[in-house]
Amino acid sequence: MSDPSGTSGPVRRQRYSLIWGSEIPFRNGTFVGREQEFQALRAQLQGGDPAVITQPSKPVTMQPPGMLFGLGGVGKTEIASEYAHRFSHEYDVVWWVRADQEDSIRASLVALGRRLQLADVDEDQRDRAYRTVIEALERGEPYERWLLIFDDVTRQGIIRKYLPRGSGHVIITSRLTEWHQELRTEGIQVREFPLADTVEFLRKRVPNLRYDTDSVTSGAPDREEERREREAERLAEALGNLPLAAEHAASYLEQTGDLVSEYIAAFERNAHELLSREADTFATTNLAIATTWSVARNSLSQEARELFELLSFFSAEPVSEEILIRPVIAGSLSPGLQRVLSDRVALKRAERELARFSLISMDGVRNVVQLHKVVQAVTRGRIEIENEPLAVSLRATVHALLAASDPGGPEKEQNDPLYERSIHHLVPSGALESDNAALRTLIIHQVTRLHLRGGYEESLSLGESALKTWQDGHGPDDIQTLSLATQVAIAMRAIGRVSDAFNLNTDTLERLRERHGERYEEYLICANSHGQDLRLLGRYDDALAHDLGLLPAFEEIFTPSQYRLLNLRNNIALDLRCVGRYAEALDYDSRNVEERQRYFGPTDSQTMSSKFGMARDLRRLGRYDEALAIAQELTQIMEDRHEPWRFFRLDVYAGLSVALRRIGFYQQAREIAEDVYERYRALAGDQHRATLLTATNLICDRRVTDDLAGAKELGERTVLGWEEAAGAGHPNTLAARANLAVVLRLSGDNADAHEIDAQVLAGFRRVYSYDHPSILVVMTNLASDLAAVGQVKQARELGEQAFAASRVVRGPDHPATLAVAANLAIDLHDADEATARALAEETLAAYDGRLTFEHPQARRALQRGRVNVDIEPMTL
């Protein structure tokens, strides 16, 4: 291991108990040879110049990963496994990552995070959780001596982002060969055994070939010993010195007791038959594997043989026995499969038989079985070539077994372990191309579940692949294709592809409307999603009209307690809030709280979501104390339940921060907002809309705590982020620019502030054809800009317009109305001192009654200073 301190002297390390991954293969007691590969691997991991892989914040040094590459079956995995066992004393953590599929990599890393007991590692946020684990390993917290083995990397271009940097080691095995450019390592090519190593292995394993220890000790090997040596050499050469083929042959000879000469003869006959049948099908390594299986199959029971053939049509990932035991499906199958899939005892017996011949591996703890990747591919390929009807039948059986494993209810977290059993088998088994309706439903449910749990990238990867396949194979108007399209659009929207989601939903809605009508359940589900697209695009009036238009159909199709109806009402509340009709939004949210509380309980996430909406309504209505009380209630529930830092918890704490700012607790508000902002950045990235929402509020928190430089820097960055994510004319982009303008004026950039506010006001007037509260905020601040640049008359006139409109829209004693009044009193002073004095006295009395003079804005007005107001951006 390298010295992480950078010093040349010895470093004292605290010892930790070893964390050992459950998927690390058991140590092979007959492992032989490979010393040259081990020396090269040790040198690559421990020595040489470190590679430097940059990341956004800073460069992190990393020893080049140990890269083992070569053809399938040459023993790459065995070498990696032996390395882990042999040098386990040098590591605090040794973890095995199945790397042939990207979602397997993520799942393995998340599982490691749970074993490390890392905070914020949550299966419900899969896209973020794996990064949390990588970052912890890079920091060396809680362990700095770790070894990760990424076994069977099949896609060179994706692996880099999953490799931790830092003081630990990484080993990669792969059949790919070009690794120098990707990981700056030449890698170690693993080839077939040298003849001597194959002979040594066979003579350790096969009874008829074992060494006569007496003759070896005497130094005078007899003729029998020479015969065994020659026979082992002949068998090794027949097997092409391929380690996997040698393992199969040794297991067969060990189990059957057959003579080696008879096995060689049978092997050569089967190899000749295979080559004469399909001369171009089998590469040398595949031929050896296929031939050992051909020889072994005659010694297997019917049940074991048919189970092995069935397993070859799953993926090479572990197959859960719970997927295999399906008596209902078994009734239509061959007698052997009927017995195996109907009776757990028969299944276990067949599995043990296959394991004795080294055709599968068994894990009794996890109740899974697994074929070697090469064995699985070769066996399936042979069946497809030799017996196409059998291949079709086996593939259909696998699809039926996977479909039957669907527990339904992808929204229920308790079903996740059941869904995890099938997720890795869908694509490799050809499930996406299947006509099995139940299997297609499982795929829809998996796409839904993944985006509900925060696995947006995984959801899109599976969903978009399936959608393209189904559109081509079943047609774009097929109902399951359209149902999948709705779920894919949701995942698109979640990662910020709002326009793509809008376009897909628009197309899906039109197809559903034409073929099924607007009272069809799937149409309504898609239509509800489409309303969210409109809102995210800033088309608030359109979203409100759309959602209100859906309400009668939802009330007709779904029962009052049905979560889909309550979701629509929740969305209507969001729409009303966005168009500035806060009292009506509060009415919807309040009723939703009652309904959800009655049916789901007071602390259910759906109930809390509606309470969260109530708090936002109350803030905008100027009822700050009530809003703060709800925010505190929600955060306490989160604390009591130890909720992970997912989006909803962050939303709740962001709401608490705004509530604290509104009521005047500026420093507390900022501390929470800064923490939430950093958590959003870590969870979703700088450009995610949730991060930008928090940043837009944090501009104001920094301003009111006199950090104008920090507020300006954040404001400029946030405006650019919104322009890229939503466009220059989006209401939230305009809100961020308005909040930045206040900072600029207070920093002395009066002309820039005036220019920005004038542009923002024009932008808002293009969005809203009425006096929206955001328009009134900008008018208030623009009046202050005008006064700052010496245009007091224009400031007074604009202030009078804003004051009159605000009394109507927000009410005469709303804190924002009082801010307009306080500023107007200043601007009126030179033109009409008596009116200005009367307005000031009236405003101060209202401040004292509404906020008290302890509030910073009230104190500001009392001191005849200008009061600044800000815009809280609209929700996602």
N, C-alpha and C positions, 0 to 999 in steps of 0.2 A: 504494500500500500504506500502511496505517496504521503509525504509529510504535509498536512494542511496548513501548518503554521508558517511554512516558508523558511524555517530555520534548519540548520544542519544537525543540531543536537537531537537527542531522543525526546520524544513527546510522550508524556504520561497520559493514558487514556482511562476513562472510567469504563469498567466492564458492564455490559448489559447482557441480559439473557437473550439467547439467539431467537430471532423470529424466522421460522422456517416455513416456506410456502407449502401448502398441502398438495399442490400439483407437481412438485418436484418428484421425478420418478424415483422409485426405490433403487438403492445402489445395486449394481450388477456385480454379483460375486464372481463372475467369470470374465470380467473385463480384462482385456489383454492389449499390450502394445500401445501405440499412439504417443510414445514418449516425445517424438519429434514435434508433434502437434502441440503437446502440453508445453514444451519449452518455448515454442513460438508464441503460444497464447499467454504464458506468464510474462514473456518479454514485452508483448504488445500492451498488456494491461498495466505493467509496473514501470516500464522504462520508456525511453525515447522522448522526443520533444512533444509537449502537450499540444493538442489541437485547440484552437480558439474558435468557438461558435458564438457569434454575437446575438444579443437580444436587445429589445428596445431600450432598456435602462442602462445596462453596462455589460461589458464582455465578461464571460465566465470561462475559466480554463477547465479543460477536461482531458483526461487521458484518452487516447483513441480507444474506441470500443473494440473488444475482441470479436473479430468477424470470422466465423466459420462458414465456408460455402462449399458446395459440391453437389453432386447428383443425389437424388433421393435414394435412401437405403445405405449410404456409405458410412453412416455412424456419427453424423454431426451432433444429433441430440444426445447420443450416448457419451460423447466427449464432454459436452456441456454439463450433463448430469454428473459425470464422474468428477469433473472439476469442482462442482458445487460441493460434493461430498468430501472430496480430498482436502479442500482448503476452507471448509466451513468454519474452522477455528479462527480464521482471519477476519471474519465478518460478524457483525451484529444482526444483519438482515440478509437473508437469501430468499429471493422471490422469483418464481417462474411465471412468465407472461406468454400465454398462447397468442401468437402474433400473425396467424394466417388471415384473420379478419380484423378490420379496424375496431369494430365494436367489442371484439374479444380483448383487444389491447386495453381499451378503456375500462371494461369490466374488471380485468385483472388488477389494474392500477387502483381502481376504487376499492376493491377488496383489500389491497395492501393498505390503503389509507385507513380503513376500518380497523385492521389489525394493529396499525400504529397508533390508533385512538386519536387521530388528528381531528381537531375541531373543524367544522365547516365542510367535512367530507360527507356528502349526503347523496344517496342514490337518486333522490328526486331532482338533483341538478347535475346530471351526468356530464354535460358539456363543460362544466366548471370543475367538478370534483377531481377529475384526473389531473388537472393543472395544479390544484392545491397539493396533491401528493407529490408531483414532480418538484414543485417549489420547496416543499419541506425537505425532500432528499437533497436538493441543491444547497440548502442552508445547513444540512447536517443535523436537523432537528426532527425527532429526538435522537437519531443515530446518524453518525457520519461514516460508519464502515458498513457499506451495503453492496450487495451484488444482485443485479437484475439480469435475468436471462430471457431474451426475447427469442422464442423458438419458432422457427419456420416463418420468417418474414417473406411475404409473397409480393409486396408492393414497395419497391425501393423508394418511391417519391414521398411516402407519407411517414416514414419511420422517424425522421429526425425530430419532429415536434414532440415525440413521446420519450426521447432519451434524456434523462436527467444529467446535468452537469455537476461538477463538484468533486468530492473526495472519494466517491464510490466507484465501482466498476460495472461495466455493461458487457455482456456477451450476446452476440446475435448469431443465430443459425439461419441459413437460407440456401435455397437452390439457385438463387440469382448469383451472377458473377461480377457485375460492374459496380463496385462499391467505392472505388478510390475517390471519385468526384463527389459522391453524395456524403460520405462520412470521413473523407481524408484518411483513409486507411486502405492498405493493399489487401488486407484480409488474409486468411489462412485457408488455402484450398485443401479440402479433405478428399482423399482419393480412396480407392478400394484398399483393403488390407494388403500389405506385403504377404507373399506366400507363407513365410515363416509364421506370421501372426495368425493367419487363418488356420494353419495346421495346429498351432498351439491352442487356439480356441476350441477347435473340433476335438482335440485329444483331451481337453478338460471336460467337455460336455458329453461326448458319446462313449457309452460303456465299452463298445467293441474297439474303440481306438485309444483308450486310456493307457497312460504310460505304465509299464511294469517297473515299479519303483525298485525292486530288487536288482534287476538287470542294469538299470540306470546307475544305481549306487555302486555296483561292482565294476562299472566302467567297461563292461563287455556285453553290449546289447546283443541278444540272440537273434535268430532269423525271424521269430514271431514279432519282435520289436521293430525290426526293419520292415516287415510286411505292413504293420500298422502305420508306420511312418509314410510308406509309399501310398497306402490306401487313403490316408488323410490328405496327402498331396494331390492325389487324383481327384478326390471329392472337392477339395478347395479350388482346383483349376476348373472343374465342371461348374461350380457355383460362381465362377468369375471373381473369386475372392471378395464377393460382396457381403458385408457384415450381416445385413438383414436376411439375405438368403441363407447364410451360414447358420443364423439363429433358427430359422424355420427347419432346416434340414436336421440340425442337432436335436431340436425338440421332437421331431418326428422319430428319429432313430432312438432317442431316449425313451419315448413312450411305447414304441412298437417292438423294440429289440431286434428289428430286422438287420440282416447283414449289410454292411456298407456297400459291398459289391452289388447286392441286389438293388439297393437304393440308387446307386449310380446308374445301373442299367435302366431302371424305371425312369429316372430323371432324364436320361438321354433320349429314351423313347418319347416321353411327353414333350420334351423340347423340340424334337424333330417334327412331331405332329403339329405343334403350335406354329412352327416356322413354315411348314408346308401349307398350313391353312391360311395364314395371313403373314406373308413374308415381311411386309413393310410395317406391320403394326407395332412390333415390340422392339424397343431399344435393348441393348445388351442387359442393362440392369433390370428392366421390366421383364425381360424374358426369364431371368433367373428367379424373380419373385413369382411370376405366373407359373413357372414349372414346379417350384416347391409346393405351391398350393395344389396343383394338379395331382402331384404324388400324394399329398396329405389327405385330399378329399375322400379317397377311397377308404380311409381308415376312420372317418368320422361317421357318427350316427346321422340319420336323416334330419333329426331336429337341429343338430349342431350345424350341419351343412347348410340348411335352409336359413337358419338364423344368420349365419355368416354372410350369405348372399344378400339377405335383407339389409344388414348393417352397412354393406358397401354402398347402398343407395341413400344413406344419410350423409351428412358431411363427415369429415374426419375428426370433428369435435366430439367430446364425450356425449354419449347417448344415455339419457336417464331411463332407468327401468320403468319408471312411472309412465313414460310415453309408450313403452312396448307392451305393457300389460293392458290389453283392450279386448276382452272376450267377445264383445258385440261384433267388432271388425273381424276377429279371427274366424268367425263362422263361415265366411265365404272364401277362405284360403285353402291352400294345400294342407294335407293332414299333419305334416311336420310343423308348419307354422301355426296351425290351429292349436296344437298342443302347447307350443312354446308361448304363444301370446295369450293363452287362456289360463295358464297355470304357472304361478310364480316358481314352484318347485321345479317344473320342467324347464323353465327359463334359466334358472340358476344352474341346473345340471348341464344344459347346453353351453352356457357361458363358461363354466369350469372346464368343459371338454375343449373348447376353443383356446382357452388360456393355456392349457397344458401343452398344446401344440404351438404356442407363441403366436397364434393368429390374432388374438385380441389381448388387451390388458384390462383388468378389472380393478375397480376401486370400491371396496365394500363399505367404506365410510360414507361416501357420497352417493352410493348406489348407481354408479355409471359404468359403462363399458366403452372401449374405444379401440378402433383399428388404427394401425400405423397408416400415415397418409399415403405412402406408396402402395401398400397392400390394398387400401381402399380404392385408390384410383385404378390400379391394375385389374383388380377383381371386377369392378364395375365395367371397365372397358372390355374385358373378356366376355362378360355376359352380354353386353350390348352387341358385340360382334357375332358371337356364337348362337345366341338365342334371343332374338329381338322381342318375341312375345313375352318371355320371362322377364326381360328388362322392363317392359311396359307394365307388367303386373306388379313387379317389386316397387317400381317408382310410384305407382298408384297406391300401393299399400302404405308406403312411407308417408305419402301425402294424406292419406286417410288417418293414419296414426297422429300426425302433427295436428290435423284439423280437430281431432277428438280431444286433444290436450287443451284446447281453448276454454278457459274457465268463464269467459264472458265478463262483462263489467271491467273494461280496461281503465276506467276512472277510479277503481278501488285499489288502494295501495296493497291490501292484503293479497291480491292476486299476482303481484309482481314475481314472486318466486316461481309460480307456475308458468308464467310467460317466459321467464328466463330459460326454461328447459328447451323451448322450441326456437328461440330467436336466431341462434347460430346455424340452424339447419335449413332455414328457409331458402336462402339464395343458392347454396351449394346443391340442395336436393332438387332444384328446378321448380320449386313451389310457385315462383312468380309466373311461370308459363302454364301452370295447371288450370284445368277447367273446373276443378272441384270447388263448388260454391262455398262450402264450409271452410275450406282452406283459404279461400280468398277473403272470407270474413275474418279469419285469424290474422291475415296480413293487415287488413284495415285496423283491427284492434291493436296490433303491434305498433303501427304508425301512430295511432292515437295515444297509446300508453307512453310511448317514448317522448312525444312532445309534452304530454302532461307532466312527466317526470323531469323535464328540463333537458332531455336528450334531443335537442332540436336538430343537430347535425346528423345524428343517427336516424332520426325520424325522416328527415329529408332524403338521406341516402337511400333508405329502403323505399320510402314513399314515391320518390320521383322515378326510381328504377321500375317499380311495379306499375306506376301510372303509364309510363311510356309503353311497357310491354302490354298492358291491358288495352290501351287505346289502339295499338296495332292489331292485337289478337282478338279482342272482344268488341272493339268499336268504341268511339268516344261517347256514345249515347247509352252504353250498357249501365245499368243502375249501380252495380258495384264499382265500376270505373268512376262514376260520378260521386259516389259516396267516398271513395278514396281521395278524389280530387279535393273535396271539401276539407279533409284532414291535412292533406299536403299544403293547402293554402294557409291553414292555421300555423303550421310549422314555418312556412315562409315568412309570415308576418312576424313571428316571434324572433327571428334572427335579423329582422330589419328589411326584408325584401317585400316592402309594403306594396309597391307597384305590381310586382309579380303576383302577389296574393290577390290583389284587386282584379287583375286581368283574368286569372284562373277562376276566381269566384264568379266574375261576370259571365264568363263562358259557361261555367257549370250551371249557374242559375237559369240562363236562357234555355239550355238543353232540358233541364228539369221542368221548367215551366211549359215548354212545348209538348213534352211527352207525358207529364204526370199532373200538371196543374199546380196551382198555388196553395192547395190544401194538403198537398202530399208532405209527409213528415220529413223526408230527406230534403225537399225544397226549403222547408222552413228552417231546418238546421243550417243549410248553406246560406240562406237569406240573412239569418242572424249574424253569421260570420261576416257577410258582406257589409252589414252595417258598421262593424268595427273597422273594416277597410276605409269606408267613407270618413269615419271619425279621425282615423290616423292620418288620412290625407288632408285633414283640416277642413273638410266639407261638412261642417257641423250642422247647418240647416238641412242639408240633404240627408244626413244620417238620422236626424230627428224625424223627418217626414217618413223616411224609409221604415224606421223601427215602429213608429206609431201605426203605420199602415199594416205592419205584421201582427199587431196586438190582437185584433179580433180572431184571426186564424189560430194563433197560439192558444187563446182562451178556449177556442172550440176544440182543438186537437189534443191539448195537454191539460191534465187535471190541475187544479189550483196549486197543489203541492209539488207538481212536477218541476224538477230543477231547471228544465229548459224554459218554461214559462217565467220562472223567477229570474233566470239569467237575462231574458229579454227585458223584463221590467228594470233590472239593474242597468242594462244598457241604455234604456230610455232615460233613466236618471242621469247617466253620464252625458247623454246628448243635451238634456235640459241644462245641465251645469255648463256645458261648453257654450251654449248660446246665451248664457247669462240669466236664465230663468231659475234662480237658485231656490226660491220658495217652492216652486213646483217640483224641483229635483228632490228637495228635502221631504216632500210629501211621498214621493215614490220610494225613496230610500227608507223612510220610517215604516211604511207599510210592508216593504220587503223584509225589514228587520223582524217585524211581528210574525210574518209568515215563516220565515226561515227559523226563527227561534222556536216557533211552535212545532215545526216538523223535524228540525235537525238539532235543536239544543242551542243554548246561549253561547257556547264557545266553539261551535262548529265554524270551519273556515268560511263557509258561505254566509253565515250570520255575521261573522266579524267583517267580511267584505262589505256588507251593507252598512254596518256601523261606521266603517271607515269612510264610506261615501257620505254618511250623515255628518261626520266631522268636517269634511271638506265643504259641504253645503253651509254648515253653520259658520265656518270661517269667512266664507264669502258674503254671508249675510251680516257679518260684523258681530256675531254672537260668540266672542272669543272665549269666554269662560266655559261655556257649554262645549265648544269644540275641543278645548284643552282637556276637559274632564273625560270625554270619550277617548281621546288619543292616549291619555294616561291609563285608562281602563284596558285598552287593547295592548299596549306595551306590557302591562303587568301580566296579562294572560300569556303573552309570548314568553316572558321571563319565567313564569310558573311552569310552563310546559316545556321549557328548554328548547323552544323552536329553533331549528337550524336557520342560518342566515341565508334564506332563499329570498326570492323577489318580494313575496308578500310581507315578510318581516321587515325587510328594508323599506318597503313602501310605508309601513306603519310608523317606523321610526322617522322616516323623512317627514311624514305628516305631523308627528310630535314636534319636530324641529320648527316647522312653519307655525304651528300653534303657539309655541313658546315665543317666537319672534313677534307674532301678532300681539301677544299680550304684554310684550315688553321685556322678556327675559333674554336679552340679546346674546350674552356670552354663553349661556347654556344651549341656546338654539344653535349657535355656531359650532360648539363642540360636537353636538350630535350630528349636525349636517356634514362636518368634515369627515367624521367616521363613516357615515353612511355613504358619502361620495366615494371614499377609497374602497369601500366594500363593493359598491356597484362597479367601479372600474375593474376590480379583480374578478368579479363574477361575470360581467358581460362585456367589458372593454370600454374604451373611451367614447366610441361612436354609437353605442347603443342608446336608444331613446330614453330608457330609464335613467341612465347615467347623465344624459343631457338635461333631463327634467330636474334632477337633484342639483346639478351644476347651476342651472338658471336660478334656483332659489338661493344657492350658496353665494352667488354674487352679492345678493342683498345682505346675507349674514356677515360677510366680510366687510361690506360697506358700513353697516351700522355699528360694527366693532372697530371702526376707524382703520381698517386695513385696506386703504384705497388702492395701493399698488397691487396687492393680491387680488382684489376684486376686479381691477382692470385687466390683469393678465388672464384671469379665469374667464371674464366676460368676453374678451376678444376670441379666446379659444373656443368658448361655447357657441358663440355666434357662428363661427366657421363650421363647427360640428353640426349644428342644426341646418345650416345651408346645404351641407353635403347629405345629411340624412333625410331631410324633408323638403328642402327648397327654400329660396329666399323669401317667398311670400307666405309661408306657413305661419299660422298664428303663434306657434311656439318659438319660431325663429324671430318673429317680431317682438315677442315678449322678452326674449333674451337681449335683443338690441335696446329695448326700452329700459331694461334694468341696467345695462351698461351705460346708457346715456346719463343716468343720474350720477354714476360714478365719475364720468368724465367731467360733468359740471362741477362737482365737488372738488375735483382735482385741478380746476382752473381752466379746463378745455371747454369754455362756454360755447364757442362757435361750433365745435364738433358735436357737442351735446344737442344744440339747437337743430343742426342739420339732421342728425339721426332721428330725433323725436319727430321732426316734420315729415321725414320719410316714413317712419313707423305709423304715424297717424294716417297718412295717405294709404298705406298698406292695409291697415285695419278697416278703413272705410271701403276698401275694395272687397274685403271679406264679409263685413257686416253692413247691412243697409239700414241699421237702426242704432240707437245709442247703447251699444254694448258696454259693460263696465270696463273692459280693457281700453276702449276708446276714451272713456272718461279719465282713466289713469294717465294716459299719454297727454291728453289735453291739460291736465293739472300740471304735469311736469314740464310740458312745453311752455306753459305760462311762466314757470320759473326760469326757463331758459331765456325767454324773451326779456324778462326783467333783468337777467344777468348780463345781457348784451345791450342794455339801455333802452329797450323798446317797451317802456312801462305801459303806455297806452294800449298797445296791442296785447300785452300781458293781462291788463285789466279786462279787456273785452273778451279775451278767450276764457279768463277765469269766471266771468259772469255767465258765459254760455255753459261752462262745465258745472258751475254751481247749480244753475237752474235744472239742468238735465239730471244731475246726481240726486237732487232732492226727490225727483220723480222716480228715477230708476232704483236708487238704493235706499232712499228714505232720508229725512232731514237730520237724523242723529247717527247715521252710519259713520264710523270713524273715517272712511274715505271722503265722505261729504264734509265732515268737519275739517279735514285737511285742506280741501278746496276753499272752504270758507275762511280758514285762518290765513291762507296765502292771499286770498282776494282782499281781505281787510288791509293787508300791507300795501297792495297795489292801489287800493282806493284812497289811501291816506292823503295824498297830495291833491287829488281831485275833489274829494268830498270827505273831509275829516270827521264830521259828525256821523255820517253813515258808516264810515270805516270803524269808528269807535263803538258804535252800537253793534255792528256785526261781530267785532272782536269780543265784546262782552258776552253776547249771546253764544258765541262759539265756545268760549272758555267755560261758561256754565254747562254747556252740553258735554264738553270734555270731562268735566269734573263728575258729572252724573253718569257718563257712559264708561269712562276708563279710569277716572281719578287722576289727580296731578302727579301720581307716582309713575304714570306711563311716560316714556321718553317723548312721544309725540305731543302729549299734553303739555309737558314742561317746555318743549320747543315752542309751542304756540304761546305759552305764557310769557316767554322771553322775546316774543315778537320775531322769532326766526321762521324761515320757510320750512314747511313740512313736506318731506318727500314721500311719495307713495310708489309701490312697485306692483308688478303683475306676477301672480302665481300661475305658472303655465298649466295648460289643461292636461288632464290625465291621459294615459295611453289607452 
